[in-house]
Amino acid sequence: MAQDSASSSAEQEIIEGLDIIKDMMYIVCCTTAIVVYDYWLELKLIWAKPWSRVSTLYVLVRYLGVTLAVNEVFLGVQLHLSNQAYDACLSKPIGLC
């Protein structure tokens, strides 16, 4: 009897875990659709038109920020910060650097 209760509890945990995974997959699908739509709009509205100062600034701001974030997160590059300044910045609350 106790074994049936334990297996039932384990099955319930597995079902709850699968529900969480299913919800996460819905979130991934939705965010992927939003990102794809955003880039489709960018191709349609920015890249298809003649270049201007505004479109150049837009591309710089959009892709320079992504490039710097990828460098910082994945490559560990500390741009324009010494190790001491970087460590001091990390020890402060967010938004005070």
N, C-alpha and C positions, 0 to 999 in steps of 0.2 A: 504494500500500500504506500509506504514512504517512497519507494523507488518510483512508482507511478507519478507521485506528486513532484518528485525531483525532475523526472523526464518532461513532465508537463510544463514545469517552470522553465526548463532549458529550451523547450520548443517555443514558448512564449517569448523568450529573449531573442531567439533567432528570428522570429516573425517581426518583432519590433525593430531589430537591426536591419532586416530587409526593407521594411517600410522607410527607415531613415535613408538607406541607400537609394531607394526609388525616388524619394523627395529630392535628394541631392542631384540625381540625374535630371530631374525636371528643371532644377535651378541651372545646371550646366547647359542644358539645351536652350533655355530662355536667354541666358547671358550670351551664348554663342550666336544666337539669332540676332540679338541686339548689336553685337560687335560686327557681324557680317553686314547687317543693314547700314550701320554707321560708315563702314568702309565703302560700301556701294554708293552711298550718298556722296562721300568724299570724291570718289572717282567721277561721279556724274557732275558734281557742282564745282569742284576745285581743279581737278586735273584736266578736264575737257575744255576749260576756258583759257584764253590767253593769260600769260603770267603778268602779274602786277605786283606792286610792293606789298599789298595786303595779302595776296596769295603766298608770296614768298615768306612773309612773316608768319602766316598761319602754319605753313609746312615746317619752318624752323622751330616754332614753339611746340608743335605737336610731336615731332619726331626727335628733337633734341632732348626733350624731357623724358621720353621713353628710353632713348639711348643712355642717358645718364642714370636713370633708375635701374636699368638692366646691368650697367657697369657696376653700380654700387651694390646691388643685391647679389648678383651671380659671380662677378669677378672680384669683388672686394676692393675696387679701386676707390681711393679716397681723394677725390678731386679737390684741389685747392685747400686742403686741410692738413695740417701737420697731425701726427699721431696724438699729441697732447690735446690739441684743439678738438679733434674728433672724439677722443675719450671724454673730454669735458662736456661736449655737446650731448653725448649719449647719456651722461649721468643726470642731465636736467630733464624736467618734465617736457612732454611734447609741446612744441610751439614756442619754446624759449630760445632755440638755437639761432 
